Amino acid sequence: MTPRSPENASLVVLLSGRGSTYQALETACGRGRMPAQIAAVVSDRPKAHGLTLAREHGYAAVAVPRRDHPDRESHEQAMAEAIDRYQPDWIILAGYMRILGKAFVERYQGRMLNTHPSLLPAYRGLNTYQRALEAGESLHGCSIHFVTEALDGGPVIAQAEVPVYPGDTAEELEARTRARERMLYPMVIKLAVEGRLSMRDEAVLLDNTPLKAPLKLAWDKETLE
């Protein structure tokens, strides 16, 4: 693949649902917050609202239905073929709800990012907001990480902190967290497309220097620390 400059770095977005994270990324591209372009949106669910949004906004929208394939391996091979048609520099998971297999992850190792609604390694998996409330946490948030075979276990690049207020519902905590995620994810993608991020031996490198801890977007800040 011919390297691209940051101004025309290409992204393929994977999603399974309503597309709210995709919309935030599209907006960030349009406002110049990350120097990249979305080449295509790909989903395992033909009726995903995110695909509808992509079509309405003039982007390539590709459905690769799980039901059309006998097993995960063949489905992921079809997903990979759909992605590779667009020769993306980075693959961005934005609410893609399937666990990815070894061959797929290895194919895009080091250039596939995901967002997760917790301060990893806490609360991997689902229902993170309710679990955090039930545990009496005073701080929650989201994490952007490289994708590896481990579920929500790839090296964490950056995290945004969100306070948990007395009397919070899961819905209120989710709304607060998603608002910060929409700020954080473009920041991380910007670093990626500028060539400043890489992964080596399960560690995140920023400007070729291993991070000792994830970058942090504090609740009262708008820049990474």
Secondary structure by P-SEA (a helix, b strand, c coil): cccccccbbbbbbbbcccaaaaaaaaaaaaacccccccccccccccccaaaaaaaaaccbbbbbcccccccaaaaaaaaaaaaacccccbbbbccccccccaaaaaaccccbbbbbccccccccccaaaaaaaaacccccbbbbbbbccccccccccbbbbbbbcccccaaaaaaaaaaaaaacaaaaaaaaaaccccccccbbbcccccccccccccccccccc
